[in-house]
Structure formats: structure tokens, C-alpha cells
């Protein structure tokens, strides 16, 4: 399964090579051209000689995780975080560096904790990663400063239609673009698989400078908090209710004309959809809509519970309906009006 392959790969910001290689292999022979720019974005084109509307499809390849900061005398590793809630870290299972060395995050045993310790969240500076070495010199044979540290998490299908995996943000977007590019669609299309989104939209900032498209459709895995105890107005999205369309977020205000046109296609084809009910967070659309003379954007996403964790959960139906909706939109007359 494509999504399993993509989420099982490790691709932290600046270390997206493994994900990029999977995407290149999937699209070889399908698209007209494949190139990697200087920062690491993978950019592909299809129907490059077609006239008329030029559509760009964008998603980011990187995932949240950790990075090696230093190595202690006893062989344990100190680390910094890229987008991970530190409350999730104790006892987490990890893969360190390109060799994917297994490790765990250790803390002071509960037997030795004070009452104050037990009532507080561990500070990241008090945690460490244990890879089974007893001396700094031993760890240094396997690990270097700056090595990425990814979640160890097995792709699992469970319940009626749910998937648990790491990096659903944004391998769902990468998988969707691959599926769409394999379809027979009439437009000139550019697929952009960005690096370093999780550390400030850096890859898309570079890609946007060379992009001359008429519309960007930006794909994401996004916030879903539709669980017991969370007020309905804070759910943001609802798992199983369909792909969600963004109206605005921290980086963009989305073009109303295009939102209305894709909603019309969804309703005509009876494809479920929902709106993303928050302006929190930002996406790579923030780079595209201010590029050049301005490129209109549609933001579409799959709701993901427990996002930015090793156990993010999505509904397969939401993903399948996202692909179906964008495909129907690109086959419709909506973009010729």
C-alpha cells in the first residue's frame, strides 16, 4: 500500500531523501520530467505541452521528530525537538540516524521521583535517549551530532476504516498527489513535494519563486480533535466526515471563487466534504499565494487525530474522498469558467 510505504519511511526536515526516492520511483515513466532543486524539493511535470490552465499540486515530505544535540558520558543522547509536544516523549520508541538505530527515551523511575516530579511535565532537558551503549565513545561509533531521530511506529489498519501511523502529516498529501498524477487529466500539471515545511515553509518558499501556475492545490494532513471531552467548537475537523477545505489559516486566506467551485463539484457528485474550523496553523499555501503576482490556492486536507505524534489516526474514507474530489474537480468545467 502506497500510504504504508510513505509513512514507514523516515523524512525529517533536511533529511527527506528516503521519502523523495519512493515518490520518484512511483512516478518514473508517469510524468514528463522529474527534478530536485537545490534545497531538496522534488518537482515533476505532466502534460507539459498542454495549453490553457496550469495546475500545481503541492504537499510536503518532511515529518516532525527530534535531532541529536549532544552525547553524554554514559552513552545516552541529548536531543532537541522539531514540532513534538514534550509531554508525549517519555518512553517513546525511536529510530536514530540513517542507520535507524533503535532507541528509547528514558526518565527518572517513578520510585525515585519526588511528589513535585510526579505532578509536573518532564522538561525536555531532563530527558535522554538510550540506544544501549554504556560510554560516549561507544555511542559516537553509531551516532553523530545533528542526526535525525524519527518515531518508531508501525502502520496499522484497525476498527472499521481507521489507519494509525506516524507522518500522516503530510504523507497523505504526497500519496494523494501521486494517485492524481497517475490519472488521465487534461491540464498541464506540476507536482511539488516540498522539504522543511515543519520548520517554517522553507521548501515551498523556494519552489514558489519559480512557479508560474494558475492555481495551486495544497494537500495536508490536518488537526482533528473530535474526541470525548473536547468541546464541539474545538474539534476543528471530524474524522470520517470527508476531506476538509480551508477558508483561512495563519499563513493564507484562500480564494473564495475556487472554494465555491470545488464545493459545487463535491455537491454535484455527492462527495462528502467539510470546512476546517480554525485559523490556527499554516501550510505551504502561505508561500504560493504571495509568489510572483500572486497564485490563488485551494487548501484541502485529511483530518488526523493525535497529529504530530507516533500514533496519528485517519479515516481511509476521508483520504479516498479527497482523491475522488480533486480528480472530479480537475475533470469538471469548473476551471474553464
C-alpha positions as CSV (number, residue, x, y, z in Angstrom):
1,X,0.0,0.0,0.0
2,X,1.4,3.4,-1.1
3,X,0.5,5.2,2.2
4,X,2.1,2.5,4.3
5,X,5.3,2.7,2.3
6,X,5.4,6.5,2.6
7,X,4.6,6.7,6.3
8,X,7.1,4.0,7.1
9,X,9.9,6.0,5.5
10,X,11.8,8.5,7.7
11,X,12.0,12.0,6.4
12,X,12.7,14.8,9.0
13,X,13.4,18.3,7.8
14,X,16.5,18.4,5.8
15,X,16.6,14.5,5.6
16,X,13.8,13.8,3.2
17,X,15.8,11.6,0.9
18,X,14.1,8.3,1.7
19,X,10.6,9.7,1.0
20,X,11.8,11.5,-2.1
21,X,13.2,8.3,-3.5
22,X,9.9,6.5,-3.0
23,X,8.0,9.2,-4.8
24,X,10.5,9.3,-7.7
25,X,10.1,5.6,-8.2
26,X,6.3,5.8,-8.1
27,X,6.3,8.5,-10.8
28,X,9.0,7.3,-13.1
29,X,7.5,6.9,-16.6
30,X,4.3,8.5,-15.5
31,X,5.4,12.2,-15.6
32,X,7.3,14.1,-18.3
33,X,10.1,15.3,-16.0
34,X,11.5,14.8,-12.6
35,X,13.9,17.2,-10.9
36,X,15.3,18.0,-7.5
37,X,16.1,21.6,-6.7
38,X,18.9,22.9,-4.6
39,X,17.0,22.8,-1.3
40,X,15.7,19.3,-1.9
41,X,12.2,19.9,-3.3
42,X,11.0,17.2,-5.8
43,X,9.3,18.9,-8.7
44,X,7.6,16.9,-11.5
45,X,5.6,17.9,-14.6
46,X,2.9,16.2,-16.6
47,X,1.2,17.2,-19.8
48,X,3.9,19.9,-20.1
49,X,3.0,20.8,-23.6
50,X,-0.7,21.3,-22.9
51,X,-2.1,24.8,-23.3
52,X,-4.6,26.5,-21.1
53,X,-4.8,26.3,-17.3
54,X,-1.7,25.2,-15.4
55,X,-2.4,23.4,-12.1
56,X,0.1,22.8,-9.4
57,X,-0.3,20.1,-6.7
58,X,1.7,20.5,-3.6
59,X,2.4,18.5,-0.4
60,X,5.4,18.4,2.0
61,X,7.6,15.3,2.5
62,X,9.0,16.1,5.9
63,X,7.7,15.0,9.3
64,X,8.1,16.1,12.9
65,X,10.7,14.5,15.1
66,X,13.9,15.0,17.1
67,X,17.6,15.8,16.4
68,X,20.8,14.8,18.2
69,X,22.1,17.7,20.3
70,X,24.9,16.0,22.3
71,X,26.1,12.7,23.7
72,X,26.5,12.2,27.5
73,X,29.5,10.4,29.1
74,X,27.3,7.4,29.9
75,X,26.4,7.0,26.2
76,X,22.9,8.4,26.3
77,X,21.8,11.1,23.9
78,X,20.5,14.6,24.5
79,X,18.2,16.0,21.8
80,X,16.1,18.9,20.5
81,X,12.6,18.7,19.2
82,X,11.1,19.6,15.8
83,X,7.4,20.1,16.4
84,X,6.8,17.4,19.0
85,X,4.8,18.0,22.2
86,X,7.3,17.2,25.0
87,X,4.5,15.6,27.1
88,X,4.5,12.7,24.6
89,X,8.2,12.0,24.8
90,X,8.8,9.8,27.9
91,X,9.0,6.0,27.0
92,X,8.8,6.9,23.2
93,X,10.4,4.4,20.9
94,X,12.7,5.9,18.3
95,X,15.0,5.4,15.2
96,X,18.2,7.3,15.3
97,X,20.0,8.4,12.2
98,X,20.3,6.9,8.7
99,X,21.1,3.5,10.2
100,X,17.8,3.7,12.1
101,X,19.3,2.6,15.4
102,X,16.6,1.7,17.9
103,X,16.4,3.8,21.0
104,X,14.0,4.8,23.8
105,X,13.5,8.0,25.7
106,X,14.3,7.4,29.4
107,X,13.4,9.4,32.5
108,X,13.9,9.1,36.3
109,X,12.0,6.0,37.5
110,X,8.7,6.7,39.4
111,X,10.2,5.2,42.5
112,X,12.8,7.9,42.7
113,X,10.5,10.8,41.8
114,X,9.5,13.4,44.3
115,X,5.9,14.5,44.8
116,X,6.7,17.6,42.8
117,X,8.2,15.5,40.0
118,X,5.1,13.3,39.7
119,X,2.8,16.4,39.4
120,X,4.8,18.1,36.6
121,X,5.6,17.6,33.0
122,X,9.2,16.5,32.3
123,X,11.3,19.2,30.8
124,X,12.9,18.1,27.5
125,X,16.4,18.9,29.0
126,X,15.9,16.3,31.7
127,X,15.2,13.5,29.2
128,X,17.7,11.4,27.2
129,X,17.7,8.7,24.6
130,X,19.1,5.3,25.4
131,X,20.5,3.2,22.4
132,X,22.0,0.5,24.6
133,X,25.6,1.9,24.8
134,X,27.4,2.5,28.1
135,X,30.0,5.1,27.1
136,X,30.1,8.2,25.0
137,X,32.8,6.7,22.7
138,X,30.6,3.7,22.0
139,X,27.6,5.8,21.0
140,X,29.8,8.0,18.8
141,X,30.6,5.0,16.7
142,X,26.9,4.9,15.6
143,X,25.6,8.5,16.2
144,X,26.7,12.0,15.2
145,X,25.6,15.4,16.3
146,X,22.8,16.6,14.0
147,X,21.5,13.1,13.2
148,X,17.7,13.0,12.8
149,X,15.6,10.9,15.2
150,X,12.3,9.6,13.9
151,X,9.3,7.9,15.7
152,X,9.3,4.1,15.5
153,X,5.6,3.4,14.6
154,X,4.1,0.5,12.7
155,X,1.5,1.3,10.1
156,X,-1.8,-0.3,11.4
157,X,-5.3,-0.6,10.0
158,X,-7.9,-1.0,12.7
159,X,-11.6,-0.5,13.5
160,X,-13.9,-0.1,10.6
161,X,-11.8,2.2,8.4
162,X,-9.1,3.7,10.5
163,X,-5.3,3.9,9.9
164,X,-2.7,4.5,12.6
165,X,0.8,5.7,11.5
166,X,3.4,8.3,12.0
167,X,3.9,11.1,9.5
168,X,0.3,11.2,8.2
169,X,1.1,14.9,8.1
170,X,1.8,15.1,5.3
171,X,2.4,11.7,3.6
172,X,-1.4,11.6,3.0
173,X,-0.8,14.6,0.7
174,X,2.1,13.0,-1.0
175,X,0.2,9.8,-1.7
176,X,-2.9,11.8,-3.0
177,X,-0.7,13.7,-5.5
178,X,0.9,10.5,-6.7
179,X,-2.5,9.0,-7.3
180,X,-3.8,12.0,-9.1
181,X,-0.8,12.3,-11.3
182,X,-1.3,8.7,-12.5
183,X,-4.8,9.7,-13.8
184,X,-5.5,10.9,-17.3
185,X,-6.4,14.5,-16.7
186,X,-6.4,17.4,-19.3
187,X,-4.3,20.1,-17.6
188,X,-0.7,20.9,-17.6
189,X,0.3,19.9,-14.1
190,X,3.2,20.4,-11.8
191,X,3.6,18.2,-8.7
192,X,5.7,19.8,-5.9
193,X,6.8,17.7,-3.0
194,X,8.4,20.1,-0.5
195,X,11.0,19.8,2.1
196,X,11.2,21.6,5.5
197,X,7.6,22.6,5.9
198,X,7.6,21.7,9.6
199,X,10.3,24.2,10.3
200,X,8.8,27.2,8.6
201,X,7.6,26.5,5.0
202,X,11.2,26.7,3.8
203,X,11.0,24.3,0.8
204,X,7.8,25.9,-0.6
205,X,9.4,29.4,-0.2
206,X,12.0,28.3,-2.8
207,X,9.6,26.4,-5.0
208,X,7.1,29.3,-5.2
209,X,9.8,31.6,-6.7
210,X,10.0,29.5,-9.9
211,X,6.3,28.6,-10.2
212,X,4.1,30.1,-12.8
213,X,0.8,28.2,-12.2
214,X,-2.8,29.5,-12.4
215,X,-3.9,27.6,-9.3
216,X,-2.2,25.6,-6.5
217,X,-4.0,22.8,-4.7
218,X,-2.2,22.3,-1.4
219,X,-2.7,18.9,0.3
220,X,-2.3,18.3,4.0
221,X,-3.0,16.1,7.0
222,X,-4.6,18.5,9.5
223,X,-5.9,18.8,13.0
224,X,-8.7,16.6,14.3
225,X,-9.8,16.7,17.9
226,X,-13.3,15.1,17.7
227,X,-12.9,13.1,20.9
228,X,-14.8,12.9,24.2
229,X,-14.2,15.9,26.5
230,X,-13.2,18.3,23.7
231,X,-15.9,21.0,23.1
232,X,-17.5,20.7,19.7
233,X,-16.3,24.1,18.6
234,X,-12.7,23.0,19.2
235,X,-13.0,19.8,17.1
236,X,-11.6,21.7,14.0
237,X,-12.5,18.7,11.8
238,X,-14.4,15.5,12.2
239,X,-12.9,12.1,11.3
240,X,-15.0,10.3,8.7
241,X,-16.9,13.4,7.6
242,X,-14.9,13.8,4.4
243,X,-11.8,15.9,3.3
244,X,-11.7,19.4,4.7
245,X,-11.4,22.7,2.9
246,X,-9.6,25.6,4.5
247,X,-11.0,29.1,4.5
248,X,-8.1,30.8,6.2
249,X,-5.1,29.9,8.4
250,X,-2.1,31.6,9.9
251,X,-0.4,31.8,6.5
252,X,-3.2,32.2,4.0
253,X,-6.7,33.4,3.2
254,X,-8.0,31.1,0.5
255,X,-9.6,32.4,-2.7
256,X,-13.4,32.3,-2.3
257,X,-14.0,31.7,-6.1
258,X,-12.1,28.5,-6.0
259,X,-13.5,27.3,-2.7
260,X,-17.0,27.7,-4.1
261,X,-16.2,26.0,-7.3
262,X,-14.8,22.8,-5.6
263,X,-17.7,22.8,-3.2
264,X,-20.1,22.8,-6.2
265,X,-18.2,19.8,-7.6
266,X,-18.4,18.0,-4.3
267,X,-22.2,18.5,-4.0
268,X,-22.9,17.6,-7.6
269,X,-21.0,14.3,-7.3
270,X,-22.3,13.7,-3.7
271,X,-18.8,13.6,-2.3
272,X,-18.7,14.4,1.4
273,X,-16.6,17.4,2.5
274,X,-16.3,19.7,5.5
275,X,-14.6,23.0,6.4
276,X,-11.6,23.3,8.6
277,X,-13.0,25.2,11.6
278,X,-10.0,27.1,12.8
279,X,-7.4,29.6,11.6
280,X,-4.6,28.0,13.6
281,X,-1.5,26.7,11.9
282,X,-0.1,27.4,8.5
283,X,0.7,25.5,5.3
284,X,2.8,25.8,2.2
285,X,0.0,27.7,0.6
286,X,1.4,30.6,2.5
287,X,4.4,30.7,0.2
288,X,2.4,30.2,-3.0
289,X,-0.3,32.8,-2.7
290,X,2.2,35.6,-2.3
291,X,4.6,34.4,-5.0
292,X,5.1,36.5,-8.1
293,X,1.9,38.3,-8.9
294,X,0.1,36.0,-6.5
295,X,-1.2,32.5,-7.2
296,X,-4.7,31.5,-5.9
297,X,-4.7,28.4,-3.7
298,X,-7.1,25.7,-2.5
299,X,-6.2,24.1,0.8
300,X,-7.6,20.5,1.2
301,X,-6.7,18.1,3.9
302,X,-7.4,14.7,5.6
303,X,-8.4,15.1,9.3
304,X,-5.8,13.4,11.5
305,X,-6.3,12.7,15.2
306,X,-3.3,12.9,17.5
307,X,-1.3,14.8,14.8
308,X,2.4,15.2,15.3
309,X,2.7,12.0,17.3
310,X,3.7,8.4,16.5
311,X,0.0,7.3,16.7
312,X,-1.7,9.7,14.3
313,X,-5.1,8.3,13.1
314,X,-7.0,9.0,9.9
315,X,-10.1,7.5,8.3
316,X,-9.4,5.8,4.9
317,X,-12.7,7.1,3.6
318,X,-11.6,10.7,4.1
319,X,-8.4,10.0,2.1
320,X,-10.3,8.2,-0.7
321,X,-12.9,11.0,-0.9
322,X,-10.1,13.6,-1.1
323,X,-8.6,11.9,-4.1
324,X,-12.0,11.5,-5.7
325,X,-13.0,15.1,-5.1
326,X,-9.8,16.6,-6.6
327,X,-10.0,14.2,-9.6
328,X,-13.6,15.2,-10.2
329,X,-12.7,18.8,-9.9
330,X,-9.9,18.5,-12.4
331,X,-12.2,16.7,-14.8
332,X,-15.0,19.2,-14.5
333,X,-15.6,22.5,-16.3
334,X,-15.1,24.5,-13.1
335,X,-11.6,25.7,-14.0
336,X,-12.6,26.8,-17.6
337,X,-15.2,29.3,-16.4
